[in-house]
Amino acid sequence: MPFSKLGLSDPIVKAISDAGYSKPTAIQKQAIPVILSGKDVVAAAQTGTGKTASFVLPIIERIQSRPIKRGKRIRVLILAPTRELAAQVEANVTKYRAHTDLTSMAIYGGVDDEPQKEQLIAGVDILVATPGRLLDLVHQRAVHFDELETLVLDEADRMLDMGFSGDIYKIIDRLPLQRQTLLFTATLTDDVRNLADEINNGALEITISPKAQTAATIEQYLIAIDKDKKSALLSHLITDQVWDQALIFIEKKHGAAKLVEQLAKRGIVAEAIHGGRSQASREKILANFKSGELKFLVATGIAARGLDIDELTRVVNYDLPFKPEDYIHRIGRTGRAGAAGVAVSFVALGDFKNLCAIESRLGHIIKRKEVEGFIVKKEVPVSILNYVTKHKRENAYQGSGGNNSSHQSRNGSSRSGQSRSRQDSKPVPSKSDSESSNQPFKWEKIKK
């Protein structure tokens, strides 16, 4: 089905063609006609499926004949969780509105707000903003919402994870009641549903993929490794397998800087982006990475959803993330729009619980590979897909009344509880645990 069949006019179809797109993705097929009809939408689709175009294209179609006339006013507000994502979304808006008279801009923190205020003076049709900077400009009376027609919450789950719920409600309280509200998310969590129920008016729910699954085009595997051998392993893989490019995720900003130094000592040029670097520095590094001038980028979570690179072949979880959703978003930076990609995760013994949570969410055990010459001293057990933490088990026990006298000792403690505690400190999966996924466990060796 071509884009023209979805109700989009020639100027927009031409812009889509200029961008190199020939046919809509699943989320675009379902969302575009509904948004064109003016209905509210709650849409869930995995990273890399074309969510941005699915709301930007119909929005441009709806407002293109009536550009903004009044100063400091906007027609459309798109809220995004990070600076990088705001800039990326606005770049897409600019691309899709190329053959119209509409205007757009992005506002976010970390840069001087004066140029942003000056640009808003004439009025902007489509404004992409991070919540904090938007509220700052609202308090300075640099932008008004009385002509707003459409609100979009992009990556809603991420915004809630980052603690923006308070800012979101402050912004919504200032918006006209009569508006179209669109909520897009990678994972439809309970928190996202609660937010959607409060801000939407009888929204149509669109779910494209099963709960938080990853693209089938991404080859996932993990390598068990002791923590003190991670940088050596990464350097070996880069040089031995002649990696062309890789986005490397790490948890802490000081760890990112240290890893860049360690790679440099082995002759590998890399750069790091994290919250401690200036916005100008981050933008320059990202531009170099997107152009291919920079081959290896070490990033903390700030880039997990704001980085859109065509044909990025490889993502590395140098540190395994704490949340399954973060794992899914990170590896979603590769294998986009049907392209092939590889996601490699380094896993140490201390990551076992996180690994169990990730594989439980995926519904299968991730393939493991061994690298010749890297012997693991602290082995990582096979994951337990139905693994339940001690905290959740205790809550379930208390919720059931906690009145099982057959397990009580004379001093009132629970012997079974003591047994669970010992198991919890060092989980050892049984044969039935490893077979619970109905998937054969398979090792592959990587030779030097």
GIFEN-V338013 format. One record per pair of residues at least 24 apart in sequence whose ideal C-beta (glycine too) atoms are under 8 Angstrom apart, sorted by the first residue. I is the first residue (numbers start at 1). GAP is how many residues later the second one is. D is the distance in whole Angstrom. If there is no record, write none. Layout:
# GIFEN-V338013
I	GAP	D
I	GAP	D
This chain:
# GIFEN-V338013
1	28	7
3	25	8
3	54	8
6	26	5
6	27	6
6	30	8
7	25	7
7	26	6
7	29	5
7	51	8
7	54	7
8	24	7
8	49	6
8	50	8
8	53	6
9	52	6
9	55	8
11	53	7
11	88	4
11	89	6
12	45	6
12	48	6
12	49	6
12	52	8
12	84	7
12	87	7
12	88	8
14	85	5
15	80	7
15	81	5
15	82	7
15	83	5
15	84	5
16	37	8
16	41	7
16	80	7
18	77	8
18	80	7
19	76	6
19	77	7
21	32	8
24	26	7
25	24	5
25	25	4
25	28	8
25	29	8
25	312	7
26	182	5
27	24	6
27	27	5
27	179	7
27	181	5
28	25	6
28	26	4
28	29	7
30	176	5
30	178	7
31	24	7
31	27	7
31	175	6
32	25	6
32	26	5
33	25	8
34	170	6
34	172	7
35	24	7
35	27	8
35	145	8
35	147	6
36	25	6
36	26	7
38	24	8
38	142	6
39	141	7
39	163	8
39	164	7
39	165	5
40	140	6
40	141	5
40	142	7
40	160	4
40	161	5
40	162	7
40	163	4
40	164	7
41	141	5
41	142	7
41	162	6
41	163	6
41	164	8
41	165	6
42	141	5
42	143	8
42	146	8
42	151	8
42	154	5
42	158	6
42	161	5
42	162	7
42	163	5
42	164	7
43	139	7
43	140	7
43	141	5
43	142	7
43	162	8
43	163	4
43	164	8
43	165	8
44	140	8
44	141	5
44	142	7
44	143	7
44	144	4
44	161	8
44	162	7
44	163	5
44	164	7
44	165	8
45	139	8
45	141	7
45	161	8
45	162	8
45	163	4
45	164	6
46	140	6
46	162	7
46	163	5
46	166	7
46	167	6
46	168	7
46	169	6
46	282	7
46	286	6
47	139	5
47	168	8
47	258	7
47	281	7
47	282	6
47	285	3
47	286	8
47	289	8
48	167	6
48	284	5
48	285	8
48	287	6
48	288	4
48	289	6
49	159	6
49	160	7
49	166	8
49	288	8
50	287	7
51	103	8
51	133	5
52	36	8
52	37	6
52	40	5
52	102	7
53	39	7
53	43	7
54	130	8
55	97	6
55	99	8
55	127	5
55	129	6
56	33	8
56	36	6
56	37	5
56	40	5
56	70	8
57	39	6
59	67	7
59	91	6
59	93	8
60	33	8
60	36	6
60	37	5
60	40	6
60	42	6
60	66	8
62	87	8
62	88	8
63	39	7
63	62	6
63	63	8
63	86	7
63	87	8
64	33	8
64	36	5
64	37	8
64	38	6
67	34	5
67	35	6
67	36	7
67	58	6
68	35	7
68	55	4
68	56	6
68	57	5
68	79	7
69	54	7
70	53	6
70	77	7
71	49	8
71	50	5
71	51	6
71	52	5
72	48	6
72	49	6
72	51	6
72	69	8
72	70	6
72	71	6
72	72	5
73	50	5
73	51	8
73	70	8
73	71	6
73	72	8
73	73	7
73	74	4
73	75	8
74	46	8
74	49	7
74	50	5
74	51	7
74	52	7
74	53	4
74	69	6
74	71	7
74	73	7
74	74	6
75	50	5
75	51	7
75	72	6
75	73	7
75	74	5
75	75	7
76	49	7
76	50	4
76	51	7
76	72	7
76	73	7
76	74	5
76	75	8
76	76	7
77	50	5
77	52	7
77	57	8
77	68	7
77	71	6
77	73	7
77	74	5
77	75	7
77	94	8
77	98	8
78	48	7
78	49	7
78	50	5
78	51	7
78	74	4
78	76	6
79	50	6
79	51	7
79	52	6
79	55	7
79	72	7
79	73	7
79	74	5
79	75	7
79	80	7
79	89	7
79	92	7
80	48	6
80	49	7
80	50	6
80	74	5
80	75	6
80	79	8
80	226	8
81	49	7
81	73	8
81	74	5
81	77	4
81	78	4
81	81	5
81	83	6
81	224	7
82	26	8
82	48	7
82	76	8
82	80	8
82	220	6
82	223	7
82	224	5
83	25	4
83	26	7
83	27	6
83	47	6
83	196	6
83	199	8
83	219	8
83	223	7
84	198	7
84	202	7
84	218	7
84	219	6
84	221	8
84	222	3
84	223	6
85	69	7
85	70	6
85	220	5
85	221	4
86	42	5
86	43	6
86	44	5
86	220	8
87	196	7
87	219	7
88	218	5
88	219	7
88	220	5
89	39	5
89	65	6
90	36	8
90	38	4
93	33	5
93	35	7
97	28	8
97	29	7
102	24	7
104	24	7
107	26	5
107	27	6
107	30	7
108	25	5
108	171	8
109	24	5
109	27	8
109	170	8
110	168	7
110	169	3
111	168	5
111	169	7
113	24	7
113	27	8
113	29	8
116	26	8
117	25	4
131	28	7
131	33	5
131	36	4
131	37	6
131	40	6
132	32	8
132	35	6
134	37	6
135	32	6
135	35	6
135	36	7
138	33	8
138	36	7
145	29	6
145	30	5
145	31	7
146	30	7
148	27	6
148	28	6
148	31	6
149	30	6
149	31	7
150	29	6
150	30	5
150	31	8
150	32	7
151	24	6
151	28	6
151	29	7
151	30	5
151	31	7
151	48	8
152	29	8
152	30	5
152	31	8
152	32	7
153	28	8
153	29	7
153	30	5
153	31	7
153	42	8
153	46	8
154	30	5
155	29	7
155	30	7
155	31	7
155	150	5
156	27	5
156	28	7
156	29	4
156	36	5
156	39	6
156	40	8
157	28	5
157	29	6
157	30	5
157	31	8
157	32	6
157	34	7
157	35	5
157	168	7
158	28	8
158	146	8
158	147	6
158	171	7
160	29	8
160	31	5
160	32	7
160	35	7
161	162	8
161	164	7
165	26	8
165	30	7
168	27	7
172	27	6
186	26	7
186	119	8
186	139	7
186	142	7
186	143	6
186	146	7
187	24	7
187	25	5
187	138	5
187	141	7
189	136	8
211	150	8
212	112	7
212	113	6
212	116	5
212	149	6
213	115	8
213	149	7
213	150	8
214	114	6
214	117	6
214	118	7
214	121	8
214	129	8
214	148	7
215	117	7
215	120	5
215	121	8
215	126	8
217	118	4
217	121	6
217	122	6
217	123	5
217	124	6
218	113	6
218	114	8
218	116	6
218	117	4
218	122	8
218	123	5
218	124	7
218	125	5
219	121	7
219	122	7
219	123	5
219	124	7
220	111	7
220	123	5
220	125	8
220	146	5
220	147	7
221	121	8
221	122	8
221	123	6
221	124	8
221	145	6
221	146	5
221	147	7
221	148	5
221	223	7
222	122	7
222	123	4
222	124	7
222	125	5
222	133	8
222	144	5
222	145	7
222	146	6
222	147	8
223	121	7
223	122	7
223	123	6
223	124	7
223	145	7
223	146	6
223	147	7
223	148	6
223	151	8
224	123	5
224	124	7
224	144	7
224	146	8
224	152	5
224	155	7
224	156	4
225	121	5
225	122	7
225	123	6
225	146	8
225	149	6
225	151	6
226	122	6
226	123	8
226	150	6
226	151	5
226	152	6
227	121	5
227	123	7
229	145	6
230	88	6
230	116	5
230	118	8
231	28	6
231	31	4
231	32	7
232	142	8
233	113	7
233	138	6
233	141	6
234	25	8
234	29	7
234	82	7
234	84	7
234	112	8
235	27	8
235	28	6
235	31	4
235	33	6
236	135	7
236	137	7
236	138	7
236	212	8
237	107	7
237	134	7
237	209	8
238	25	8
238	30	6
238	58	7
239	27	8
239	29	7
240	208	6
241	205	8
243	52	8
243	53	8
243	71	6
244	51	7
244	69	6
244	70	8
245	44	8
245	47	7
245	50	5
245	51	7
245	67	7
245	68	6
245	69	7
246	49	7
246	50	5
246	51	8
246	67	8
246	68	4
246	69	7
246	70	5
247	42	8
247	50	5
247	52	6
247	56	7
247	60	7
247	62	8
247	65	6
247	67	7
247	68	5
247	69	7
247	86	6
247	87	8
248	48	6
248	49	7
248	50	5
248	51	7
248	67	8
248	68	4
248	70	5
249	50	6
249	51	7
249	52	7
249	55	7
249	66	7
249	67	7
249	68	5
249	69	6
249	70	7
249	72	7
249	81	5
250	48	6
250	49	7
250	50	6
250	68	5
250	69	5
251	49	7
251	50	8
251	68	4
251	70	8
252	48	7
252	67	8
253	47	6
255	64	7
256	42	5
256	43	7
256	44	6
259	39	5
259	59	7
260	38	6
263	33	7
268	28	6
269	25	8
269	26	7
269	27	7
270	24	8
270	25	8
270	26	4
270	27	7
270	28	6
271	25	8
271	26	6
271	27	7
272	25	8
272	26	4
272	27	7
273	24	7
273	25	8
273	26	5
273	27	7
273	29	7
273	30	6
274	25	7
274	26	4
274	28	7
275	25	7
275	27	6
301	25	7
303	30	8
304	25	5
304	26	5
304	29	7
305	24	6
307	26	6
308	25	8
308	28	7
309	24	7
310	26	8
311	28	6
312	24	7
312	29	7
313	27	8
313	28	6
313	29	6
314	27	7
314	28	5
314	29	8
314	30	7
315	26	7
315	27	7
315	28	5
315	29	7
316	27	8
316	28	5
316	29	8
316	30	7
317	26	7
317	27	7
317	28	4
317	29	7
318	28	6
319	27	7
320	25	6
320	26	7
320	27	6
320	31	4
320	34	5
320	35	6
320	38	7
321	33	7
321	37	8
322	32	6
323	34	8
324	33	5
324	34	5
324	36	8
324	37	4
324	38	8
325	36	8
327	31	5
327	34	8
328	33	7
347	33	5
348	30	7
348	32	7
349	29	4
349	30	7
349	31	5
351	29	7
352	28	6
352	29	6
352	31	8
352	75	6
353	34	7
353	36	7
353	74	8
355	25	7
355	28	5
356	27	5
356	28	5
356	29	7
356	31	4
356	71	8
357	30	8
359	24	5
359	26	6
359	78	8
360	25	5
360	26	7
360	27	7
363	74	7
364	73	6
364	75	5
365	69	8
365	72	5
365	74	6
365	76	6
367	75	6
367	77	7
368	73	8
368	74	7
368	75	5
368	76	7
369	74	7
369	75	5
369	76	7
369	77	5
370	73	6
370	74	7
370	75	5
370	76	7
371	74	8
371	75	5
372	73	6
372	74	7
372	75	5
372	76	5
373	75	6
381	46	6
381	47	6
381	48	5
382	47	5
382	51	7
382	52	4
382	59	6
383	46	7
383	51	8
384	43	7
384	45	5
384	49	4
384	50	8
384	52	7
385	48	8
385	51	5
385	52	5
386	47	8
386	50	6
387	40	7
387	46	8
389	35	7
390	30	6
390	31	6
390	34	4
393	27	6
